[in-house]
Amino acid sequence: MSGKPKIVVTGGNGQLGKELQEISSSYLQFQFYFLSREDMPIDQFELVRNYFDILKPAYCINCAAYTAVDKAESEKELAFQVNGEAVGVLAAVCKEHGTKIIHISTDYVFNGQGTYPYTENFPTDPINVYGASKLEGEKQAIQLNPDCVIIRTSWVYSSFGKNFVKTMMRLMNEKDEVKVINDQVGSPTYAADLAKVILKIIHDWKPGIYNFSNEGIITWYEFAVAIKEMINCPCDVKPITTSEYPTPAKRPAYSVLDKTRIQETFGIQLKDWKNSLAICIEKIKKQ
């Protein structure tokens, strides 16, 4: 058995899990274990406990989540099971084994009625089932494992998996016109940047809730226009309002996170959203 500290990554096949896999070879001081839901369903207490008994990991990065925001409205029980109860199970097992856990949360824990970036202490008030289930996960993690780290992030995209950037690139190449919402404000997060921050936090562990995204405040429409320009596509991008594009789940109108705490605590320099987007698009083009 290797003497290196072990890091278990749940949700290993998701966007963030894949980005962590990609950079793991640069962190040879750790031994990584990337687990899909098939490998270890985090909502099955005994399976999780048995896995941890055998592996005895030093760290756990929980990227596993139910992320179908609209579907969650009709699958509330499942969303709460995966995003709430299962996080509590994982946090409790980590505490039993002295494993430090980082749990990934979301800007959707806020109601979107703010007018300036949300600090970590701002009152939570989710407006959809997904946000409520993620908030429940935060509460359970803190209650059952006070030494945990929670990272709230927003508008996550990557060269892996399904996300806004890849969807827009596909639609713009297929259609003459796409309509994109212009009255929801937030900050994109390139999952590759978040992956590096997570490993920095592991190195300089300080428990607590932290916000992370790339730098810059934009609408989804502005995000789409930037993608169009970077892929040099003639597709016409038209702004629409949220009311013109009704969805089963309400979306927060304002989702900007204040990143002061994570910057000051870990000495992190935030990357501008456009620079990170350009890097990601180049990677997607090569796929």
VOGU-3710 file (C-alpha; in Angstrom, 3 decimals, decimal comma):
1> msgkpkivvt> 0,000/0,000/0,000  1,240/3,475/-0,817  2,147/5,733/2,076  0,795/8,783/0,269  -2,305/10,537/1,695  -5,383/9,317/-0,192  -7,973/11,610/-1,742  -11,398/10,173/-2,588  -13,335/12,138/-5,212  -17,051/11,291/-5,409
11> ggngqlgkel> -18,886/12,218/-8,589  -15,647/11,365/-10,384  -17,295/11,285/-13,827  -18,850/14,771/-13,575  -17,414/18,044/-14,882  -15,442/18,868/-11,749  -14,460/15,241/-11,114  -13,015/14,997/-14,638  -11,093/18,276/-14,212  -9,629/16,946/-10,947
21> qeisssylqf> -8,653/13,750/-12,762  -6,912/15,762/-15,440  -4,691/17,679/-13,000  -4,162/14,855/-10,490  -0,921/13,782/-12,197  0,572/17,136/-11,146  -0,071/16,294/-7,462  2,062/13,187/-7,026  2,174/13,661/-3,242  -1,403/12,269/-3,140
31> qfyflsredm> -3,046/9,054/-4,251  -6,384/9,794/-5,921  -9,478/7,591/-6,113  -12,154/8,812/-8,526  -15,505/7,200/-7,774  -18,647/7,275/-9,891  -22,113/6,650/-8,482  -21,748/3,029/-9,620  -18,511/2,691/-7,629  -19,934/4,159/-4,422
41> pidqfelvrn> -23,486/5,529/-4,129  -23,028/8,196/-1,444  -26,577/7,703/-0,141  -25,887/4,095/0,926  -24,500/4,418/4,428  -23,009/0,924/4,881  -21,341/0,906/1,468  -19,750/4,283/2,179  -18,614/3,164/5,623  -17,128/-0,088/4,239
51> yfdilkpayc> -15,282/1,804/1,523  -13,788/4,199/4,042  -12,895/1,324/6,406  -10,842/-0,271/3,633  -9,332/2,837/2,052  -8,862/5,145/5,068  -8,625/8,319/2,950  -7,129/11,529/4,337  -9,447/13,706/2,221  -12,798/13,453/0,460
61> incaaytavd> -13,895/15,874/-2,282  -17,649/15,509/-2,740  -18,523/16,430/-6,321  -21,478/14,019/-6,413  -24,826/15,802/-6,762  -28,294/15,732/-8,271  -27,972/18,672/-10,683  -31,093/18,500/-12,889  -32,549/21,805/-11,656  -35,895/21,599/-13,489
71> kaesekelaf> -36,357/17,856/-12,974  -35,801/18,321/-9,234  -39,187/20,097/-9,025  -40,895/16,767/-9,768  -38,236/14,561/-8,122  -37,968/16,363/-4,798  -37,414/13,215/-2,741  -34,524/12,046/-4,916  -32,925/15,518/-4,999  -33,021/15,742/-1,189
81> qvngeavgvl> -31,739/12,180/-0,840  -28,634/12,831/-2,981  -27,975/16,518/-2,212  -29,071/16,482/1,431  -29,209/13,175/3,275  -26,306/11,550/1,399  -24,040/14,518/2,147  -24,812/14,026/5,833  -23,913/10,329/5,533  -20,621/11,168/3,846
91> aavckehgtk> -19,765/13,910/6,339  -20,486/11,622/9,293  -18,374/8,775/7,894  -15,550/11,226/7,182  -15,673/12,410/10,804  -15,521/8,806/12,059  -12,377/8,199/10,013  -10,696/11,569/10,562  -11,112/12,300/6,839  -11,245/15,982/5,881
101> iihistdyvf> -14,175/16,670/3,530  -14,702/19,384/0,905  -18,312/19,637/-0,250  -19,327/21,549/-3,394  -22,452/23,706/-3,091  -24,146/26,388/-5,159  -25,221/30,018/-5,538  -28,798/28,649/-5,673  -28,923/28,650/-1,848  -29,748/32,391/-2,206
111> ngqgtypyte> -33,051/33,831/-3,452  -31,566/35,975/-6,214  -33,104/39,221/-4,978  -29,760/40,736/-3,950  -28,185/43,770/-5,547  -24,551/43,271/-4,491  -22,345/40,140/-4,278  -23,401/37,638/-1,614  -20,956/37,029/1,215  -20,839/33,613/2,873
121> nfptdpinvy> -22,820/35,029/5,844  -25,709/36,395/3,766  -29,064/34,793/4,738  -29,903/31,751/2,598  -33,354/31,487/1,035  -33,536/29,078/-1,941  -36,374/29,527/-4,445  -36,305/26,056/-6,022  -36,037/22,405/-4,927  -32,473/22,047/-6,187
131> gasklegekq> -31,307/25,038/-4,114  -33,209/23,813/-1,058  -31,694/20,326/-1,355  -28,174/21,749/-1,671  -28,737/23,959/1,382  -29,847/20,870/3,326  -26,560/19,214/2,331  -24,600/22,190/3,651  -26,478/22,077/6,960  -25,947/18,347/7,408
141> aiqlnpdcvi> -22,252/18,563/6,521  -21,634/21,338/9,079  -23,727/19,665/11,772  -22,139/16,223/11,388  -18,592/17,337/10,540  -17,811/20,899/11,722  -14,245/20,653/10,337  -15,600/20,533/6,753  -15,024/22,967/3,887  -18,014/24,023/1,768
151> irtswvyssf> -17,433/25,774/-1,554  -20,359/27,619/-3,133  -19,898/28,128/-6,837  -21,959/29,315/-9,817  -22,525/28,780/-13,540  -20,045/25,913/-13,764  -18,801/24,801/-17,177  -16,005/22,597/-18,518  -14,755/20,853/-21,646  -16,278/17,723/-20,038
161> gknfvktmmr> -19,944/16,815/-19,641  -23,016/18,887/-20,481  -23,015/22,619/-19,767  -24,012/26,022/-21,108  -20,801/26,596/-23,091  -20,946/23,284/-24,954  -24,692/23,623/-25,568  -24,261/27,132/-27,000  -21,393/26,052/-29,248  -23,530/23,230/-30,628
171> lmnekdevkv> -26,673/25,363/-31,110  -24,757/28,198/-32,754  -23,339/25,781/-35,303  -26,787/24,276/-35,975  -29,039/27,362/-36,005  -29,162/30,829/-37,537  -30,508/32,310/-34,294  -30,415/31,523/-30,582  -32,326/33,336/-27,844  -30,654/33,728/-24,450
181> indqvgspty> -31,875/35,197/-21,165  -30,578/38,698/-20,444  -32,086/39,426/-17,001  -30,263/36,837/-14,873  -26,914/38,061/-13,572  -24,002/35,997/-12,270  -20,394/34,887/-12,699  -19,236/31,840/-14,665  -16,893/29,262/-13,118  -14,469/27,248/-15,220
191> aadlakvilk> -14,333/23,875/-13,445  -10,592/23,558/-14,173  -9,956/26,734/-12,120  -12,132/25,407/-9,292  -10,238/22,082/-9,320  -6,923/23,876/-8,721  -8,437/25,924/-5,897  -9,748/22,763/-4,213  -6,259/21,246/-4,164  -4,837/24,473/-2,776
201> iihdwkpgiy> -7,411/24,338/0,037  -6,383/20,742/0,787  -2,805/21,964/1,154  -3,713/24,922/3,424  -6,751/23,490/5,249  -9,013/25,991/7,004  -12,623/24,843/7,629  -15,586/27,029/6,680  -17,854/28,131/3,852  -16,197/29,810/0,866
211> nfsnegiitw> -17,515/31,331/-2,362  -15,685/30,755/-5,645  -16,216/31,734/-9,266  -14,226/33,491/-11,945  -14,003/37,278/-11,844  -16,617/39,369/-13,638  -20,381/39,959/-13,581  -22,443/39,150/-16,681  -25,817/37,910/-17,920  -26,369/34,596/-19,710
221> yefavaikem> -26,859/36,617/-22,906  -23,454/38,288/-22,496  -21,955/34,863/-21,817  -23,460/33,566/-25,078  -22,239/36,587/-27,076  -18,681/35,990/-25,813  -18,918/32,327/-26,888  -20,196/33,376/-30,339  -17,268/35,790/-30,770  -14,684/33,248/-29,630
231> incpcdvkpi> -15,888/30,572/-32,060  -16,306/33,193/-34,803  -19,854/32,087/-35,564  -22,356/34,104/-37,689  -25,322/32,902/-35,581  -27,550/35,746/-34,339  -27,743/35,818/-30,514  -30,895/37,572/-29,295  -31,641/38,672/-25,707  -34,908/37,580/-24,065
241> ttseyptpak> -36,409/37,914/-20,584  -36,904/35,131/-18,044  -40,678/35,491/-18,490  -40,250/34,699/-22,197  -38,549/31,398/-21,343  -40,554/29,767/-18,546  -38,989/26,760/-16,776  -40,358/24,364/-14,097  -37,813/25,703/-11,561  -37,438/29,402/-10,768
251> rpaysvldkt> -33,942/30,792/-11,327  -32,300/33,458/-9,141  -32,193/36,819/-10,947  -28,951/37,815/-9,193  -26,340/35,147/-8,410  -23,063/37,010/-7,900  -20,836/35,662/-5,105  -18,402/37,726/-3,048  -15,031/35,902/-3,208  -13,095/38,030/-0,708
261> riqetfgiql> -12,900/35,312/1,959  -11,404/32,604/-0,277  -8,920/35,081/-1,769  -7,706/36,344/1,601  -7,704/32,958/3,382  -5,821/30,999/0,727  -4,026/33,743/-1,222  -5,973/32,886/-4,372  -5,906/35,141/-7,421  -9,126/34,963/-9,412
271> kdwknslaic> -8,998/34,572/-13,178  -11,125/36,756/-15,422  -14,102/34,815/-16,806  -13,258/35,646/-20,432  -9,688/34,373/-20,178  -10,864/31,076/-18,676  -13,646/30,753/-21,236  -11,133/31,159/-24,083  -8,973/28,347/-22,636  -11,971/26,041/-22,289
281> iekikkq> -13,245/26,721/-25,827  -9,817/25,885/-27,276  -9,927/22,560/-25,416  -13,442/21,798/-26,683  -12,378/22,561/-30,281  -9,650/19,908/-30,017  -12,031/17,176/-28,849
//
